Amino acid sequence: MIEMYNVTKTFDSIKAVDSVSVTIKENTVFGLIGTNGAGKSTALRMITGVLKPDEGTIAVDNMPVFDNVEAKQKMFFISDEPYFFAGSTAETMEQYYSSIYEDFDKDEFYDYLVSFNLDKRRKVSTFSKGMKKQLALLLGICSHTKYLLCDETFDGLDPVMRQGIKSIFAKEMEENGLTPVIASHNLRELEDICDHVGLLHKGGVLLSKDLEDMKCNIQKVQCVFSSEEDEKKALGGLEVLQKEKRGSLSTITVRNTKEEVMAHFASVNTVFFEILPLSLEEIFISETEVVGYDIKKLILG
């Protein structure tokens, strides 16, 4: 488990991370969402011990991180722009990382290179941005650390490659207990992979919640009521967050369990009624509007 408690980091007069407290549980996919400048990269660099926090504490499996080799052995960090040695190839980078991480799987790495059509002897400097990101991800995955921290992981990857990497993450989580921590400015990018999401804004944590819990407590309903009386009766006692109407079709978002919604609508007559799954974007819009923020401006705009 990774624990950050009241962590602050300032560069000159800029407070990049401001009193952040976050818990990242094992064997889950944690998504760290935020606009550019929100503090995501700084937070990841402090978690991995690259930077030392000015205030607060960071622990990985109950061990302090900074200047702690044992704690750092549990983590692999992939920055937004992965670094490779001058003149290096995929083969020489494997030799470097396999000398650092004792569980590095060389056979698996070279198998993945073939699958991703990456030449092990070609200079990395001639790779495209997407190819460099693929190589960095494969090096991280094959290091078989407990935690894999990725800054803008899927940026530069085409849809097929993104799905391929997500499948590898799922495989490594099941077989080796991998815990990916993925920072991104794009909610849609993490839609189908995250278990828990934290939203950073201006260096602070605006929201940190388990996605399944959020999905269980927010419902989107599409329906056509038989009358205005039925509508009032159905919505009475429900916490309505959003309500739109196009012609006779109403789309309503409520903060209630599915069972509560079903019980309310069972007591009235409707021409049409269904509960729809919510996207990650819709969940966050609903959650952040409650605390006075417009996530459409923070993340989507």
C-alpha positions as CSV (number, residue, x, y, z in Angstrom):
1,M,0.0,0.0,0.0
2,I,1.2,3.5,-0.8
3,E,0.3,6.2,1.7
4,M,0.7,10.0,1.3
5,Y,-0.2,12.1,4.3
6,N,-0.3,15.9,4.2
7,V,2.4,16.0,1.5
8,T,3.5,19.4,0.2
9,K,6.1,20.4,-2.4
10,T,7.0,24.0,-3.4
11,F,9.2,25.1,-6.3
12,D,10.3,28.7,-5.6
13,S,6.9,30.5,-5.1
14,I,4.9,27.8,-6.8
15,K,3.1,25.2,-4.6
16,A,3.0,22.2,-6.9
17,V,1.5,19.8,-4.4
18,D,-0.5,21.2,-1.5
19,S,-1.3,19.0,1.6
20,V,-2.1,15.9,-0.4
21,S,-3.3,12.8,1.4
22,V,-4.0,9.7,-0.7
23,T,-4.0,6.0,0.0
24,I,-3.3,3.6,-2.9
25,K,-4.4,0.0,-2.2
26,E,-2.6,-3.0,-3.5
27,N,-3.7,-4.9,-6.6
28,T,-6.0,-2.1,-7.9
29,V,-5.6,0.4,-10.7
30,F,-5.4,3.9,-9.3
31,G,-6.0,6.8,-11.7
32,L,-4.6,10.2,-10.8
33,I,-6.5,12.7,-12.9
34,G,-5.7,16.4,-13.3
35,T,-5.0,19.2,-15.8
36,N,-1.5,20.1,-16.8
37,G,0.1,21.8,-13.8
38,A,-2.3,20.1,-11.3
39,G,0.7,18.4,-9.5
40,K,0.4,14.8,-10.9
41,S,4.0,14.5,-12.1
42,T,5.3,16.0,-8.9
43,A,3.2,13.6,-6.8
44,L,4.5,10.6,-8.7
45,R,8.1,11.7,-8.4
46,M,7.7,12.1,-4.7
47,I,6.1,8.7,-4.3
48,T,9.0,7.1,-6.2
49,G,11.6,9.0,-4.2
50,V,12.9,11.1,-7.0
51,L,11.8,14.2,-5.1
52,K,11.7,14.8,-1.4
53,P,8.6,16.4,0.0
54,D,8.9,19.7,1.9
55,E,6.3,18.5,4.4
56,G,4.3,15.4,5.1
57,T,5.1,11.7,4.9
58,I,5.1,9.1,2.1
59,A,5.3,5.3,2.8
60,V,5.4,2.3,0.5
61,D,4.4,-0.9,2.4
62,N,5.1,1.0,5.6
63,M,8.6,2.0,4.5
64,P,9.8,5.6,3.9
65,V,10.7,6.2,0.3
66,F,13.3,8.9,0.0
67,D,16.9,7.5,0.0
68,N,15.5,4.0,0.7
69,V,16.7,1.4,-1.8
70,E,14.4,-1.4,-0.5
71,A,11.3,0.7,-1.0
72,K,12.4,1.8,-4.4
73,Q,12.9,-1.8,-5.5
74,K,9.2,-2.2,-5.3
75,M,8.5,0.6,-7.8
76,F,9.1,1.4,-11.5
77,F,8.4,4.9,-12.7
78,I,7.7,5.8,-16.3
79,S,7.8,9.6,-16.8
80,D,5.8,11.5,-19.4
81,E,8.9,11.6,-21.6
82,P,10.8,8.3,-20.8
83,Y,14.6,8.7,-20.6
84,F,16.9,6.4,-22.5
85,F,20.7,6.4,-22.6
86,A,22.3,8.0,-25.6
87,G,22.8,5.5,-28.4
88,S,20.9,2.8,-26.5
89,T,18.8,0.1,-28.0
90,A,16.0,-2.0,-26.5
91,E,18.6,-4.6,-25.8
92,T,21.0,-2.4,-23.9
93,M,18.1,-0.9,-21.9
94,E,17.1,-4.4,-20.9
95,Q,20.7,-5.1,-19.8
96,Y,20.6,-2.0,-17.6
97,Y,17.2,-2.6,-16.0
98,S,17.8,-6.4,-15.5
99,S,20.9,-5.4,-13.5
100,I,18.8,-3.3,-11.2
101,Y,15.6,-5.3,-10.8
102,E,16.4,-8.9,-9.8
103,D,13.0,-10.2,-11.0
104,F,13.3,-8.7,-14.5
105,D,12.0,-11.4,-17.0
106,K,14.3,-11.2,-20.0
107,D,12.5,-13.9,-22.0
108,E,9.1,-12.2,-21.4
109,F,10.6,-8.8,-22.5
110,Y,11.9,-10.1,-25.8
111,D,8.7,-12.0,-26.5
112,Y,6.8,-8.7,-26.0
113,L,9.3,-6.9,-28.3
114,V,8.3,-9.3,-31.1
115,S,4.6,-8.9,-30.3
116,F,4.9,-5.1,-30.4
117,N,7.1,-5.2,-33.5
118,L,10.0,-3.4,-31.8
119,D,13.5,-4.1,-33.1
120,K,15.8,-4.9,-30.1
121,R,18.9,-3.7,-32.0
122,R,17.5,-0.5,-33.4
123,K,18.6,2.7,-31.7
124,V,15.8,4.1,-29.5
125,S,16.6,7.6,-30.7
126,T,15.0,6.6,-34.0
127,F,11.8,5.4,-32.4
128,S,8.6,7.4,-32.7
129,K,7.0,8.8,-29.5
130,G,4.6,6.0,-29.4
131,M,7.3,3.3,-29.8
132,K,9.4,4.9,-27.0
133,K,6.4,4.8,-24.7
134,Q,5.7,1.2,-25.6
135,L,9.3,0.3,-24.8
136,A,9.2,2.1,-21.5
137,L,6.0,0.3,-20.6
138,L,7.4,-3.1,-21.5
139,L,10.6,-2.5,-19.5
140,G,8.5,-1.5,-16.5
141,I,6.1,-4.5,-16.8
142,C,9.0,-7.0,-17.2
143,S,10.8,-5.6,-14.2
144,H,8.0,-7.2,-12.2
145,T,7.9,-4.6,-9.4
146,K,4.9,-4.4,-7.1
147,Y,4.0,-0.9,-8.2
148,L,4.2,0.6,-11.7
149,L,3.8,4.3,-11.8
150,C,3.0,5.9,-15.1
151,D,2.8,9.5,-16.1
152,E,0.5,10.0,-19.1
153,T,0.9,6.3,-19.9
154,F,-1.2,6.0,-23.0
155,D,-0.3,9.4,-24.6
156,G,1.1,8.7,-28.0
157,L,-0.2,5.2,-28.3
158,D,-2.8,4.3,-30.9
159,P,-6.1,2.6,-29.8
160,V,-4.8,-0.9,-30.6
161,M,-1.6,-0.4,-28.6
162,R,-3.6,1.1,-25.7
163,Q,-5.8,-1.9,-25.5
164,G,-2.8,-4.2,-25.7
165,I,-1.1,-2.5,-22.8
166,K,-4.3,-2.6,-20.7
167,S,-4.6,-6.3,-21.4
168,I,-1.0,-6.8,-20.2
169,F,-1.8,-4.8,-17.0
170,A,-4.8,-7.0,-16.3
171,K,-2.7,-10.2,-16.8
172,E,0.1,-8.9,-14.5
173,M,-2.4,-7.9,-11.9
174,E,-3.9,-11.4,-11.9
175,E,-0.7,-13.3,-12.0
176,N,1.8,-11.2,-10.1
177,G,-0.3,-8.7,-8.0
178,L,0.8,-5.7,-10.0
179,T,-0.6,-2.3,-8.8
180,P,-0.6,0.3,-11.6
181,V,-0.8,4.0,-10.7
182,I,-1.7,6.0,-13.8
183,A,-1.6,9.8,-14.0
184,S,-3.5,11.4,-16.9
185,H,-5.3,14.6,-17.9
186,N,-7.9,12.6,-19.8
187,L,-10.8,10.9,-18.0
188,R,-11.9,9.0,-21.0
189,E,-8.4,7.4,-21.2
190,L,-8.9,5.7,-17.9
191,E,-12.6,4.8,-18.3
192,D,-12.3,1.1,-18.6
193,I,-9.3,0.3,-16.4
194,C,-9.4,2.2,-13.1
195,D,-10.7,0.9,-9.8
196,H,-10.1,4.1,-7.8
197,V,-9.6,7.6,-9.0
198,G,-8.1,10.7,-7.4
199,L,-8.7,14.2,-8.9
200,L,-6.0,16.7,-8.4
201,H,-6.6,20.4,-8.9
202,K,-4.1,23.2,-8.2
203,G,-1.9,20.9,-6.2
204,G,-4.7,19.6,-3.9
205,V,-6.9,16.5,-3.9
206,L,-10.4,17.5,-4.9
207,L,-11.8,14.0,-4.8
208,S,-10.5,10.5,-4.1
209,K,-13.0,7.7,-4.3
210,D,-13.5,4.0,-5.3
211,L,-15.2,3.9,-8.7
212,E,-17.5,1.0,-7.8
213,D,-18.8,2.9,-4.7
214,M,-19.5,5.9,-6.8
215,K,-21.3,3.9,-9.5
216,C,-23.4,2.2,-6.8
217,N,-24.5,5.5,-5.4
218,I,-25.2,7.5,-8.5
219,Q,-27.8,6.4,-11.1
220,K,-28.8,7.7,-14.5
221,V,-32.4,7.1,-15.4
222,Q,-34.2,7.6,-18.7
223,C,-37.9,7.5,-18.6
224,V,-41.2,8.8,-20.0
225,F,-43.7,9.6,-17.2
226,S,-47.4,9.0,-17.7
227,S,-48.2,12.3,-15.9
228,E,-46.6,15.2,-14.0
229,E,-48.1,13.6,-10.8
230,D,-46.3,10.4,-11.4
231,E,-43.0,12.3,-12.0
232,K,-43.3,14.2,-8.7
233,K,-44.2,11.0,-6.9
234,A,-41.3,9.0,-8.4
235,L,-38.7,11.7,-7.7
236,G,-40.0,12.5,-4.2
237,G,-37.4,11.4,-1.7
238,L,-34.7,10.9,-4.3
239,E,-31.6,13.2,-4.4
240,V,-31.8,14.6,-7.9
241,L,-28.4,15.9,-9.2
242,Q,-29.3,16.6,-12.8
243,K,-32.5,16.6,-14.9
244,E,-32.9,17.1,-18.6
245,K,-36.0,16.8,-20.7
246,R,-36.3,16.4,-24.5
247,G,-39.8,16.2,-25.6
248,S,-41.4,13.6,-23.3
249,L,-38.1,11.8,-22.5
250,S,-36.5,12.7,-19.2
251,T,-32.9,12.0,-18.3
252,I,-32.3,12.2,-14.6
253,T,-29.2,11.7,-12.5
254,V,-29.8,10.9,-8.8
255,R,-27.6,10.2,-5.9
256,N,-29.2,7.0,-4.7
257,T,-28.7,3.2,-4.9
258,K,-30.2,1.3,-7.7
259,E,-32.6,-0.5,-5.3
260,E,-33.9,2.9,-4.1
261,V,-34.5,4.1,-7.6
262,M,-36.3,0.9,-8.6
263,A,-38.5,1.1,-5.5
264,H,-39.6,4.7,-6.2
265,F,-40.3,4.1,-9.9
266,A,-42.2,0.9,-9.2
267,S,-44.9,3.0,-7.3
268,V,-45.8,5.0,-10.4
269,N,-46.9,4.5,-14.0
270,T,-44.2,5.1,-16.7
271,V,-44.5,4.7,-20.5
272,F,-40.8,3.9,-20.6
273,F,-38.1,3.4,-17.9
274,E,-34.5,2.2,-17.7
275,I,-31.4,2.7,-15.6
276,L,-28.3,3.4,-17.7
277,P,-24.6,2.8,-16.8
278,L,-22.7,6.0,-16.1
279,S,-19.4,6.9,-17.7
280,L,-16.5,8.0,-15.6
281,E,-16.9,11.5,-17.0
282,E,-20.6,11.6,-15.9
283,I,-19.7,10.3,-12.4
284,F,-17.0,13.0,-11.9
285,I,-19.2,15.8,-13.2
286,S,-21.9,14.8,-10.6
287,E,-19.4,14.4,-7.7
288,T,-17.5,17.6,-8.4
289,E,-20.5,19.8,-9.0
290,V,-21.7,18.9,-5.5
291,V,-18.5,20.5,-4.0
292,G,-18.8,23.5,-6.3
293,Y,-16.5,22.7,-9.2
294,D,-17.2,22.3,-12.8
295,I,-15.1,19.3,-14.0
296,K,-15.9,20.1,-17.6
297,K,-13.7,23.2,-17.3
298,L,-11.1,21.5,-15.1
299,I,-10.5,18.3,-17.2
300,L,-12.6,18.2,-20.3
301,G,-12.3,21.7,-21.6
